[in-house]
Structures are given as C-alpha cells and as structure tokens.
Amino acid sequence: MKTLNSRIPEGPVAEKWTNYKAHQRLVNPKNKLKLDVIVVGTGLAGASAAASLGEMGFNVLNFCIQDSPRRAHSIAAQGGINAAKNYQNDGDSVYRLFYDTVKGGDYRAREANVYRLAEVSNNIIDQCVAQGVPFAREYGGMLANRSFGGAQVSRTFYAKGQTGQQLLLGAYSSLSRQVEAGKVKLYTRYEMEDVVIVDGKARGIIAKNLVTGKLERFSANAVVIATGGYGNTYFLSTNAMGCNCTAAVQAFRKGAMMANPSYVQIHPTCIPVHGNNQSKLTLMSESLRNDGRIWVPKNIEDAKALQAGTKQGWEIPEEDRDYYLERRYPAFGNLVPRDVASRAAKERCDKGFGVNNTGLAVFLDFSESIQRLGIDEIRQRYGNLFDMYEEITDVNPGELACVKDGVEYYKPMMIFPAIHYTMGGVWVDYELQTTIPGLFAIGECNFSDHGANRLGASALMQGLADGYFVLPYTIQNYLADQSIWPRLSTDLPEFDEAEKGVQAEIDRIMGIQGKRSVDSIHKELGHIMWEHVGMGRTKEGLEEGLKLLKKLRKEFDENVFVPGTKEGLNVELDKAIHLRDFILMGELVAYDALHREESCGGHFREEHQTEEGEAKRDDENFFYVGAWEYQGSDDVAPELTKEPLEYEIIKVQTRNYKN
Ligand SMILES: Cc1cc2nc3c(=O)[nH]c(=O)nc-3n(C[C@H](O)[C@H](O)[C@H](O)COP(=O)(O)OP(=O)(O)OC[C@H]3O[C@@H](n4cnc5c(N)ncnc54)[C@H](O)[C@@H]3O)c2cc1C
C-alpha cells in the first residue's frame, strides 16, 4: 500500500504553524514578478487567495463560471463565521475552538491543521473588519457574537443572515484592487475542464469559454483549485444550482487523491421537500437554533392529526410538546452539532412523529423567544430568514397564531434535514498541496479541517483561513525554486493532448443524442444517493447503491440528450459535463461509505450505533483519513490509501453532548 506524507511540521501542536512560517522557503520580491499562479474559483477561498497572491506580487489568473466573482456560491452563506476572539468573555480561546472543531468532527480531522485554523481565525475577523465588512455590533460598538452548534460559547460573527455575501464583497473589493493594479487577470464564465501536467507537475489548465464554447489553454507555475463542494451530487441540496465538482474530479482522474468522500453533511434546518418537480432546497440558517426550539408532538395522535391537516402546530399546548433535543442532550440542547440534530429529527420522523403531510418535518418554534425578547428583537436578528421562509411557504413565523392560558403561540417553521456541505474532498497535505505537485486545493473542495462533521460557521472560517493566511505562505515553499523555469508555452504536447482529451469528451457527450434530459438522470442520481448513500447507510444498501450508480453511468453514456451544438453558449452541455462527474463522485462516496465499517459524524452506518442510536466509532480500525486513487478508467474501482491520524494533545473519546 502507498503511503501519504502529510508534511506536518515538527514540534508541539501549538507551535507548528509558527515554526513552519519561520522556516519555510520564501520567494524574493523580484522573483514573484516572474511567477504565474492560476486560481480556479472566486468564492471566499478563491477570491481571498487570488487577492492575497496578487498583493504579494505574483501574477494571478483567476477563473470562475459565473459572470462575476461576486456570484460564487459563498454569497449564499447566511449564519456567520467563527473566531476565537472571546469578546463575550465566556471562556473561549484558540484551544477551545480547536478542541470543539476536532470533537465536532468526531475525531477524524488532522490535529495540526485544526489548531492552525483556530489560530488564524482571529486574523480573519481583523482582516474583514479592515475591509469594511459590516459585522453586527453591540449597542456600544463592539462586534456582536451568537452561538452555533457544537459550542458552549458565543463565537460566531455575523452580518444579519447575509454573512457570506458581506464577506464575499470584502474579498471582492481586495480582488478588484489587484485587478486594477494589473496583478490579477479575471476570467469570468470560464470553466476549468482539465489540469495540465508537465514533468509530473501541474503547469496549467484547459478551460472552456462558456460563452463561445471554445477551449483555451493557460499555463502557470502552480494551479490552485477553490471550486467548492460536491453536495449537488445528491441533486436536491442547499447548494447553489451551479455548484459542481468537475475541476476536483478531473484532478482526481489526473492523479490527485480524493479523501473521505463519504463525509457528507446533512443540515437539520432546511425547508422540507415539497414535491416531485423541485430542483433546489433552501436552508434555514443554523443561527435560528439560538432562539428557535425544535419539537414534535409527544402523542402520536397529535402527529397523525398534523399529518392529516386537521390540527395545527400552535394548537398543541406546551405540555404535549417533545423538545427532543433538549430532552436528549441537556448540555447542548438545540445547539448540538448538525449530524446529531439531523439524526434525531430522522429518528422522530421514522417513529411517526413527523409534522407535515409527508411526515418528514419537525417544528422550529420561536414562541418562547418572541415572548421573552419581543418580535422586534427577533426580527432584528433573523428578519431576512423569516422573510425568506414566508416567501417560500406562505407562513410567517413571527405571526401570533393564538393565546392560550396567557401563553402566546406563534406559527412555527417546519424543517427537515437536507444535503448541505461536503467535508470530504481533494486530499491535501499541511501545505494544502494535493498529490499532484504544484496543484493546491483550498476551501470546501479540499478535505482538510472538519473531519467527519463540520461545525456551523466553520466553512467560511476555513475558506478565508486557506485563502488569506495559509496558502499565501505554503505556496511559496513550492514556488521558491520555480522561478528558474521559463514561462511554459501552451504549445507543448502536454497541453495539446489535454485539450484533445477534453474535446473528445465533449464530442462524445454531444454525440450520444439519447432520449433523457440531463436533469432527469441527475434526479435519478439524487434518489439513488439519498436512498442508499444518505443519512442512514447499510452494507446491503451501499452495495445496491453502487450497482445502481454503475447502471446509471451506462444510462448516461447511452441515453443522455444534449440539445444544441458545442459552439457558443450551451448550458445543457455544461450541466451534462457536471453530471458525468457527479456520477463518478457518487460512486466514490459509496465506495468510501462501504469500506468505513463504523459510524462517525455525518457518516452513519446503521450496523454501527449505540443502544441510544448514537454513532459508534471504531478507533482501533478506522482512525485514519481514507484517500482514494483513480485507476485509469471510470470503470475501475478506485484504490484506497490510508493516512493514519496522529493526535498529540487531544484525547480521543466518545462525543458527549449530554452533560
Ligand atoms: C445556503 C448555505 C448557507 C451557508 N451558510 C454558511 C454559514 O453561515 N457559515 C459557514 O461557515 N458556512 C456556510 N455555508 C457553507 C459555505 O458557504 C461554503 O462552504 C463556502 O462558501 C464554500 O466556499 P468556496 O470558496 O470553497 O467555494 P464556492 O463559494 O462554492 O466557490 C466556488 C468557486 O469556484 C468556481 N468554479 C467551480 N467550478 C469551476 C470550474 N470547473 N472552473 C472554473 N471555476 C469553477 C465558481 O465559479 C466559484 O467561483 C453555507 C452553505 C450553504 C449552501
């Protein structure tokens, strides 16, 4: 079996990053001017990296598929971003953020990476404030904080329910400054289709101009992918419709390993699925769990009446409500991590206590907090989320429904778990370099910091940590000896061959001319994934899922229909390319889930649970990162390499959110 070198620096965990920065190789200012870096992606990870590298003097080529960097999926992030500032004086520290993140990830993340993340978290807030990001403030002017799951302190910085948008505007303004300075060249509406490898190193990409349909070649001294997660493999997810994993999967086909793909996050607070023609799910931010209480009826008769529509939630009095998270997890209550909250909702619904007509929903109720704080304060905190919920469901969660025995009952939201985030992704070492030298992966598209479950508000923290504070150092260690290389011509045979390969694939897909739309196959993929590789997984289910996925790939290869031509704009063709890669990604998720005979975080194998239905890890046999390697063809099963996890200061134990 191969071994993976995670390149974790020597020394105590708390000093590794400082030591690394003190000893890494640097690129001198003159040489930076000679070096080109391709950054694919303009979300929080890509935009922050491109802006920082430009500011440092490198020449940056920055790509995105949207018409503006500001339309990257990061703009959708609602609830907030974590940092260990301890402004609340409630006992937070770098160590506590580090500890909560490792524990939240069910002890499947790399200790050294997570410590570094917690360490740089405070710099992110300073950087963003300096850019003018309008974080919420207390009356006295201090930055405000709220709580997110898996923590007993308030460390989440936010800008109403639009934190991602405000952070992205901050990163975008830094990026625009570099564009104006000529250090970053933007390529909007370009899609990376392949990475070009010369002498074993990533030296460029093949990108499709999405408007003209033409393939173009770009060379550089290093390539960074910041292309987001693979949640849309499940068709219905909270991700933006354009989110895709094509760049990551193509890098996988070229030799970058894919780590822990089975670690997929199912978010507990999404608007439930409404019907068969839906193509998108909407998140109700985790921040709502600060003041909203989750419940189902105590009595099955009440649940049946709710499902039949003969009773409404507010008609069920306080004493007949089961606040099951507060009951099961008294210490963390409604703020248990997402995997725990999602499974608890599924457990109640599986037992028949679901509250909507499909039986697949629970209530999120603000009655108590509205009475305590007043509707104005609640709207101040969550106004745009309440509006969004009302626009979609026609129910206003701030509307008083009735008063009984002096208690005010407001109309509750209905929520249900949905695919939201992917902890797995491209394997990277401590320097964020993949198994292809010169190819780096940052943000959601890598696997690095969240283990088997990400805590709320930690994705923005990781994306910005990678882009502003980690990659700008670590990439220099690689680039230090690259300035002696002349700028590569894109006429090299390696570029030729890569472009021909992409063109051949496009011709193949266009040539199928079958009978099924891209969306109908994608929807089927989503069903297979949710049924067999979803919230509860079993050996039999996964084996069946893998069979169905292989069959579906055949169906795609023989029966997909892409209208129009390959010239010019063809959105269906772009979707078909994404779907080809989602299918392969789905298989990877299933292979990984099948081999991991334990439950941890978002990966729940029903065979491995405690008597109380909690995830049961097997640290003796699975205390490692599972990294999968492509075997030359989509038809051949990938091969597994294990990177053992080494913990120096954290004691691995069973997660406990009860006391
Ligand atoms: C509804 C919602 C709310 C969320 N709220 C929060 C929150 O409050 N706090 C939190 O911490 N996290 C939150 N998250 C998670 C967080 O938003 C994401 O993990 C994070 O924004 C991902 O950032 P990124 O830069 O890695 O990728 P993205 O923002 O997804 O950006 C990907 C970029 O890559 C480009 N791209 C993709 N493929 C290609 C290609 N082949 N070629 C060229 N360009 C390509 C895209 O154009 C885009 O610019 C939320 C997620 C969702 C879905």
The ligand as a MOL file (V3000), in Angstrom:
LIG
                    3D

  0  0  0     0  0            999 V3000
M  V30 BEGIN CTAB
M  V30 COUNTS 53 58 0 0 0
M  V30 BEGIN ATOM
M  V30 1 C -27.2460 28.0080 1.9720 0
M  V30 2 C -25.8950 27.8900 2.5900 0
M  V30 3 C -25.5800 28.6370 3.7080 0
M  V30 4 C -24.3230 28.5410 4.3050 0
M  V30 5 N -24.0540 29.2790 5.4130 0
M  V30 6 C -22.8300 29.1850 5.9910 0
M  V30 7 C -22.5060 29.9570 7.1380 0
M  V30 8 O -23.3120 30.7480 7.6270 0
M  V30 9 N -21.2800 29.8190 7.6730 0
M  V30 10 C -20.3430 28.9720 7.1630 0
M  V30 11 O -19.2370 28.9020 7.6880 0
M  V30 12 N -20.6170 28.2370 6.0490 0
M  V30 13 C -21.8220 28.3260 5.4590 0
M  V30 14 N -22.1060 27.5780 4.3480 0
M  V30 15 C -21.0180 26.8310 3.6850 0
M  V30 16 C -20.1480 27.8090 2.8840 0
M  V30 17 O -20.9800 28.7650 2.2740 0
M  V30 18 C -19.3210 27.1370 1.7950 0
M  V30 19 O -18.6800 26.0100 2.3170 0
M  V30 20 C -18.2580 28.0910 1.2820 0
M  V30 21 O -18.8320 29.3190 0.9070 0
M  V30 22 C -17.5030 27.4910 0.1020 0
M  V30 23 O -16.6020 28.4540 -0.3700 0
M  V30 24 P -15.5630 28.0970 -1.5000 0
M  V30 25 O -14.8060 29.3470 -1.7980 0
M  V30 26 O -14.7770 26.9050 -1.1100 0
M  V30 27 O -16.4450 27.6600 -2.7590 0
M  V30 28 P -17.6450 28.4140 -3.5380 0
M  V30 29 O -18.1270 29.6080 -2.8470 0
M  V30 30 O -18.6000 27.3310 -3.8860 0
M  V30 31 O -16.9500 28.9240 -4.8500 0
M  V30 32 C -16.5740 28.0580 -5.8900 0
M  V30 33 C -15.9650 28.8940 -6.9920 0
M  V30 34 O -15.4080 28.0080 -7.9550 0
M  V30 35 C -15.8740 28.3600 -9.2620 0
M  V30 36 N -15.8900 27.1170 -10.0290 0
M  V30 37 C -16.4680 25.9360 -9.7150 0
M  V30 38 N -16.1500 25.0160 -10.6430 0
M  V30 39 C -15.3680 25.6190 -11.5580 0
M  V30 40 C -14.6970 25.1870 -12.7450 0
M  V30 41 N -14.7240 23.9160 -13.1510 0
M  V30 42 N -13.9990 26.1200 -13.4510 0
M  V30 43 C -13.9300 27.4300 -13.0430 0
M  V30 44 N -14.4960 27.8550 -11.9020 0
M  V30 45 C -15.2030 26.9630 -11.1780 0
M  V30 46 C -17.2020 29.0110 -9.0520 0
M  V30 47 O -17.4670 29.8490 -10.1240 0
M  V30 48 C -16.9450 29.7760 -7.7550 0
M  V30 49 O -16.3200 30.9960 -8.0480 0
M  V30 50 C -23.3640 27.6590 3.7570 0
M  V30 51 C -23.6750 26.9090 2.6330 0
M  V30 52 C -24.9400 26.9920 2.0710 0
M  V30 53 C -25.2780 26.1100 0.9320 0
M  V30 END ATOM
M  V30 BEGIN BOND
M  V30 1 1 1 2
M  V30 2 1 2 3
M  V30 3 2 2 52
M  V30 4 2 3 4
M  V30 5 1 4 5
M  V30 6 1 4 50
M  V30 7 2 5 6
M  V30 8 1 6 7
M  V30 9 1 6 13
M  V30 10 2 7 8
M  V30 11 1 7 9
M  V30 12 1 9 10
M  V30 13 2 10 11
M  V30 14 1 10 12
M  V30 15 2 12 13
M  V30 16 1 13 14
M  V30 17 1 14 15
M  V30 18 1 14 50
M  V30 19 1 15 16
M  V30 20 1 16 17
M  V30 21 1 16 18
M  V30 22 1 18 19
M  V30 23 1 18 20
M  V30 24 1 20 21
M  V30 25 1 20 22
M  V30 26 1 22 23
M  V30 27 1 23 24
M  V30 28 2 24 25
M  V30 29 1 24 26
M  V30 30 1 24 27
M  V30 31 1 27 28
M  V30 32 2 28 29
M  V30 33 1 28 30
M  V30 34 1 28 31
M  V30 35 1 31 32
M  V30 36 1 32 33
M  V30 37 1 33 34
M  V30 38 1 33 48
M  V30 39 1 34 35
M  V30 40 1 35 36
M  V30 41 1 35 46
M  V30 42 1 36 37
M  V30 43 1 36 45
M  V30 44 2 37 38
M  V30 45 1 38 39
M  V30 46 1 39 40
M  V30 47 2 39 45
M  V30 48 1 40 41
M  V30 49 2 40 42
M  V30 50 1 42 43
M  V30 51 2 43 44
M  V30 52 1 44 45
M  V30 53 1 46 47
M  V30 54 1 46 48
M  V30 55 1 48 49
M  V30 56 2 50 51
M  V30 57 1 51 52
M  V30 58 1 52 53
M  V30 END BOND
M  V30 END CTAB
M  END
